[in-house]
Amino acid sequence: DGTLVTSQSTLDATKLSGNLPALNGSALTNLPAGGGMTLLNTTTITNNSTSISLSLSSYQHLYGTITGLVGASALSDCYLRFNSDSGTNYIWYREVQNGDEGRATGGDRDATAFYPNGVGFAGWPNSQNVHQFTLFDVNSGARKLFEMFSVGDDPSYSGHPLLIMTKGQYKSTAAITSLQLSGATAFTGGEVKLYGVK
């Protein structure tokens, strides 16, 4: 009816006529690109050394979970490596909370692997252990930051957890094409799931 409408106006619905335009997302611009995580591989561990090939050219980061590592006897040291690299290219710092709630820290500037257990002081007495890790910027041409969190039963304090938080760097600048998991004690079970992260 010729009324001027502003942001402060109250509209009388009985005076509205016509159809609203159909809306869809085809004309939307400047939206952030979609992220997401894609499961790339699931591997059941049945022997002492497992190597998994990876195609990560479409992804920024590698995320993984390791569950239920178990051996014919209590596991001692476990080794997580990339690109079959056993050189001194793994820098790590860890914080540990033992089953008695005692805490400790440690690190290594020239390690030959990352360790999903208490390397040098505690293994896993049973399959009730879980681990998650992220390797960042797997195709950047730079050294790669690494994080891992592990929890399992503390062999020194039955029924109580051992928690291990690891941060570090994989010093290689090469793109990541494979992952290796092995142990000083032969594995008889466990599962690895690997995801590409956009």
N, C-alpha and C positions, 0 to 999 in steps of 0.2 A: 504493500500500500504506500510505498515511497518512504517508509520510516528509515532513518539512518541507524545502522547497527554498529555498535562498537564492542570492544572486549568486555565492557561493563553492562551490556544490554541483557535484558531478560526477554526471551522470545516466546511468543504465544504460538504453540504448536498448531492451533487451528488456522493460523494465517500462512502456514508454510505450504507450498505446492511444488509439484514437479518431482523428479526422481534424482536421487543422489548418484553420482558416477560410480561405476564399478571400480573396486580397488584391487590391485595385485602388486606383487613385489618387483615386477619387471623393470620399473623405472627408478628403483632405489639405487643410489650410488654412494660411494665413499664409506661403505660398511666394512668392518674388519673381516679379513679372510677367515674362513672356517678352520678351526683347529681339529683336535681329535686324536684318538689313539687307535691303532689298528693292530690286532693280533697277527703276528707274522709266523710264529712257530711255537709248537708245543712238543716237547721232547721228554720221553720217559727215560730215566737214567738206569741203565742196567749193567754198566761196567765201570772200570776205574777212570776212564778218560772219555769225555764226550766233546765233540767239536760240532758246532752248528754254523752253517753258512748263512749269511745275511745279505739282503739287498736293501740298502738304506738310502739310496740316492734321492728318494722322494721325501725323506724325513729329516728333521732337525736333531732329534734325540732318540736314544735307545732306553726303553724302560723294561725291566725284567723282574720276574719273581722266581724264586727257587723254594720248593717246599718238600718236606719229608726226606731230607738226605739221611740215608741209613747205610750201614755196612754190615759185613758178617760179624764184626766186632765193633766196639765203640769207635767212632770216627776220630781221627786225629786231624792234622792240618788239611784244609781244603783250599784249592787254588782256583781263582777266577781270572782268566786272561783274555786278551783280545788279539785278533790277527795272528794267532800262534806265536805270540811274542813272549819269550821267557827271559828277555833282557831286563836290566835294572831300570825299567821305565815306569814303575808304579810308585808314586809318592802317596803315603797315607798317614792320617792321624786318626786315632780312635779314642772314644770314651766308652768305658765299660762299667756296668753295674752288675755285681755278682749276686748270687742267690741269697747272701746275707746282707744285701743292700750296701755292701762296701763298694767304693768307686775307685777307678784308676784310669789313667790316660797313658798313651804311648804313641809311637809313630816310627816311620821308616822312610828315609828320603831316597833309598836305592833298593826298593823291594823288587822282587821278580814276579809279583802277582798281587791282586787284592784277595782278601781272605774272608769268606763267609762263615767264619768261626773264630774262636779265641786262639788264633795261631800262637803256638809257643807256650800256651798255658791251659787251654781247655778245648776239648772237642765236643761232639754231640753224643750223648749216651743212647739216644733213641731217635725215632723219626719225627718227634714233636718239635721240629725247628722250621722256621719260616724266615724268608729273606726277601727284601725288595731293594732294587738298585736302579740308578739312573746314570747313564753316561751322556753328557751334554755335547751338543755341536759336533756330531759324528762326521760331518762332511765339510767342516769349516776350513780345513787346512791349518788348523792351530792345535795346540795341546788341549786336552779335553778334561773338564772337571768331572768328578765322580762322587756319588753319594750312595751309601748303603746302610740299611738298618736290618739287624738280625736279632731274632729272639728264639731261644730254645731252653730246654731244661739244663740247669747247671749241674754237671756231674759231681761237683763237690758239695752240693746242697740239694739233696733229693727233694723233688716236688716244688722247687723254687726256680724262677727264671734267671737266665743269664741274658742281658741286653747289651748289644754292641752297636754303636753308631760310628760309622766310618766316613770320613771326608778325605778327598785327595784329588790327584790328577794323573791321568795317563799321558805320559810325556810325548808320545808319538803324534806327529802331525798328519799321518796317513788316514784316509777314509777307513771306516770300520767295515770289514767284510766278513768277520767271523768271531765267534766266541768259543772259548774252551773252558770246561769245568773238569777238574781232576782232584784226586785226593791221595794223601799218603797211605790211607787205608782204602781198599777197594770198595767202591759203592755197590750196593745191591738193590738200591731203590731211590726214588726221588723224581721230581718233575721240574722242568724249566719251561716257563712261558716268556716269550719275548715280544715286545710291542714296539712299533714305530710310532713316534710322536711328531706331529706336524709342528 
